[in-house]
Amino acid sequence: MSKSTFSNKNSTLHLARIASLLPLVCFLMFLHSVGQPLFSQESGTTQIYGGNGGRQFSDPVIQTGGRITAVQIRAGDWIDSIQFTYSLPNGTTATSQRHGGSGGRASAFQLAEDEYIVGLSGRYGDYIDSLRIHTNKRTSQLFGGRGGDHDFQISVPAGNQAVGFTGRADEYMDALGLIYVPTQQFQVNQTPLAGGGGGSAFADKEIAQGARISEIRFRAGSIVDGIQAVYTLSDGRVVEGPWHGGKGGKTKTFRLNSDEYVIGLSGRAGDRIDSVRIITNKRTSAVFGGKGGNREYRIDVPSGSRAIGFTGRAGSYLDAIGLTYLSSSAYRPAQRVVWPSRRTNQ
């Protein structure tokens, strides 16, 4: 083989590898484009069952507040491919990268709003021959055929829910497992709102267990244009909550100490939020915004509670504001977890 031929083959392989990554790159770019954090939840991975063929894959961990709404499956005598559809907290819908080939018949398993995946079962040999999806409410019909040398059963740990798939795939689904995160176990409450009735409603209701507000970002001038909570997870990672409002005014930041949490808000409002002060268990912040507004407001979470985010109404500006909160007895830092290692069973 000549050097030029060898070089051309290497170039072709290199381009093929780049092309195989394009769906994942587009998926990540989509998530970035909606202004949401990509990796905002602490995740674990189950065992992987199946054969050794195909290329390894692992879905990105979806943002906090996102949930799987459907599983798309192509199957005949075995499982050809699998992917999921999920909704984001801002109401948009995204679809993960498809893992596997385009053969078989297309089917979809739809999940109810209060339903989430807790496990998988089926049979496998060199490929995943059949598959059932287990949720907190029911078990799906059987997808795939009746072949396979081994039964398998995959369950996420108690108190967790699946948010993605991991495994190996090429033209078929060679091996499969689940990626999971802690399930929100506590009722999130909301305070009354201050401000006007414009804009669209929002509420920060779902955060990773044990996350704390470590920073609050504003854009403000004569009024408060927008607001955002920033969280620190138990492993030290920092993630951004959704941005509420417009991007006018100047950027301002209020940082909280590690033993400090939000318990209230105060300021002035009219049709919009003219100014805000953040009240913590230790102090009250400076004023963010201007001096307008025809009425003062004061918002407090109940005694023994702490805020986990904001609620209100927003469009180009912050029209109304309140707090989402948990009782202090319900809030607890997440424990570090040693997740089970991945392996392929033969």
N, C-alpha and C positions, 0 to 999 in steps of 0.2 A: 504493500500500500504506500502510495506517495505521500509526502508531507502535506501537499496541498489537499489531497483527498481526506487525510486524517483531520486536517484543520477544518475543512468544510463540514465533516460529520460532527465534530465537536461544536461548531457554531450552530448547527441545526439542533443538536441536543440542548444547547444552552437556551436557544429561542423557545424550544418546546417547554422547557421548565418555566421560563418567564410567562409563557402563555397560560400554563396551568395555574399560575398564581393570580391571573387577572380577575377571576370571579371574586376571590377573597379580598383583593385590593379594592374592587368596586364596592363590595359590601362594607368594608371599613370606611371608605370615603363617604358612603351614604350616611352611616351613623355619625361621622364627624360633621357632615353638612347640616344635620338637624340640631347641632349644638348641645349634644348630650354626652355624658361621660361614657367611655367604652367599657372600662374595666372597673366597675364600681361595687362589685360584690365579691366576697370571699368564697372561693369555689373549691370543690373537690372532684375526684374522678373515681368511678366504680371500676371493678374488674372489666376486662374486655374479653368477650368470647368469640370464637370463630377461627378461621384459618390464617395462614401467614402471608397470603398473597396481597396484592394491591399496595397502595401508598397510604401511609399513616396520615390521619387528619384529626383535627380537634377544633370544634367551633369556638369562636371568641365568646367570652362570658358576656351576656347581654347586660345592659345597664340596669341599675336599680329601678324598680317600678315597671320594667318590661316583663311581659309574660307570653308564654307560648299559647297561641290560639288555634293552631292546627298542625298536624304532621302530614306531610305529603309523601306518599309511598308509591313506587313503581314495582310491581311484582308479577311473577308468573309461577314457574316451578320453584323459584327462590326469590329472594329480595334483590331487585336490580339496583334500586337507589332509595335514598331517604333524605329529607330536608324538613325544616320547620318554618312556620310563619309565626311572627309574634307582633304584638302591639307595643308601642312606646308610650310613656306617660303623657306625651303631648298629643296623643290620639292618632298618630301616623302608624302605618303598617310596614314591616320589613320582612324579607325572606332571606334565610340563610343560604349559604352555598350548598348546591346539590352534591351529595356524596354518592358516587356510583354511576351507572350507565343509564341509557334512555330506553332500554327494553322493557318488556312487561306491560301490564295495564296500570294506568294511573288511578290511585285511590286517595282519599283524604279522610283523616280522623280529626273531627272538630271537637274542641274543648269548650265547655261552658265557662262563663266569666269567673266562677268560684272554683274551677277545676284545675288541677295541675298534675304532672306526670311524676310517679313515684317508682316506676320500675318497668322492666321488659321481660318477656319470656319467649321461648320458642325452641327451635332445633337448628343445629348447625353441623356441617362437615367441613369441606374446603371453603364453603360460603355460608352465609346466613340463609338457611332454607325457609324458615318461617318465623313469624314475629307476632306477638300480641303486646299491646301497650296497656300498662296498668296505671290508673290515676287514683286520686284520693276518693273517687266515687264509684269507679267501675273498671271493667276490663274490656278492651276492644275485641272485635272479631279477629279471626286469624288472617293474617296477610301472608302470601307465599304458598308454597307447596307442602307436601307431606314427607319429603326426604329428610336427610340429615342423620348422622350417626349418634349425636349427643343432644340431650335436653340442656337448656340453660335457663337460669332465673337470675335476674339482676334487680336489686332493690337499693334505693338510696337510703342512707341512715335516717332514723326517725328525726322529725323536725326539719327535714330538708325537702327540696323539690328539684326536679331536673330542669335545666335551662338550655341544654344543648347535647350534641352527640360527639363521641370520639370513637376511633376505630381505624379500620383499614378498608380501602375501596379502590376499584378501578372500573372495569365494565360491570361488576356486580358488587354487592355489599359483602366483603370478605370477613370482617369482624366488627363487633359493635359493643359500645359501652355508653355510659351517661356521664355528663357533667352536671353537678348539682351545687346549690347554694342554700343557706338557711331560709326557712319559710318564715314570713312575718307572722308572729303568733299573737300580737297584741293589737287591741283596738286603738286606732289613732283618732284623737278628738280634735275639734276645731273651735277656736274662740269666735265670738261675734266679730264682724268686720267694721272698720272705720273707713270713710271715704264715699265715693260716688258709685253710680251704677253702670258706668261705661266699661268698655273692654270685655275680655273673656275671662271666665272663672278659671282658677288654678288652685292646686293644693299639693304641697309636698307631703305625701302620706307614706311613702315606702322608702326606707333607707336600709342599708346593710345593718344587721344586728350589731349593736355595740358602737356604731359610728357616732361621733359627736360633732356638733357644729364648732369648728375651729376658726372660722372667718366668715364675715358677712361683707359682701361687695355691693356697692351702690354706684349708680350714675345719677348725678344730681346737679342742679343749678338753682333756679328760683323755685323749682318743684323737684320731687323725686321721680326721675325718669324710669329707673329699673332697680331690681334687687335680686340677689342670689346668695344662697347659703353654700358654704364650702365645708366639707366634712373630712375628718381624719378617722381612718379605720383602726382597728385594734393592732394591726401589724405595721402601722405608721404611714401607710399610703394615704395620699390626699386626693380626694375626688370632688368634682364640682356638681352641685345640684342644678336643676333647670334655671335658666335666666327668665325672670318675669319682668316684662316692660320693654321700653325702648332703649336706644343707645345714645341719646342726647346727654348733655351735661358733662361734668367731669367725673372721672373715676375716683372713688373714695373707698377706703377699707377699714373695717373694725375687726381687730383680732382678739380672740378669747384665749385666756390661759387654760392650761390642761385641766384645772379643777373648777372651771367657770362654765356656766350654762345660762341660756336665755330664759327669763321668766316673764318678760313683758315688753311692751312698746308704748311710746307716748309721742305726741307731736300735734300738728295742726293739719286740718283737711277741709276741703270744700268739695267740688266735683272730682277732685283728684287728691292724692296725698302730697301736701305741700312740704311737710317735714317729718322726720322720724328720729327718735332716740331709742337706742337699744338698752333695755334694762336687764341686768344679769343678777345672779345671786351675790355679786360682790360690788357692783358699781352701775352707773348710768353713763352711756356714751355721750359724746358731743352731738350737736344737732346736725343731721344730714338733710339738706334741702334749703328752702328759703323761709321767708317770714310771713308769707301769705296764709290763706285759709281762714274761713269764717267761724271755725269752731275748733276747740281743743279735744283731743281724745286720749284715753288711757286704756290699754288692753293688758290684762294679766291672765296668766294660766292659773288654774286652781292651785291652792297650797299643796305642796308635795309633788308638783309636776314640773316638767321641763320641756321647753320647746324643741321640736325636731325639725322644724322648717316653717315655711310661710304659706298662707292661704290668702285669697283675695281675688281681684280682678285687674287685668292689665291688657294694654294694647300698645300704643306708641308711648304711653306713660304708665305709671303705677296708679291705677284708678282707686283701688281699695286694698286694704291690708288687714291681716289677722295672723294668728299663729296656729300651727298644728302642734300637738303635744301628746306626750305619754306621761302617766304617773311615774314618779321616781321609783316606785316598787316594781313597775313593769320594765323600766329601763335598766339594763345591766350591760357592762362591757362584755363583748364576746370573748370566749375562751379560745386560746390557740388550739387548733385541732390537728392531729396527725392523720392525714387522709390515707386511705388504703392505697397501696401501690398498684400500678397497672400490670396486668399480666395476660397472656393469651393461654387459654386452656386447650389442650389437645386431647 
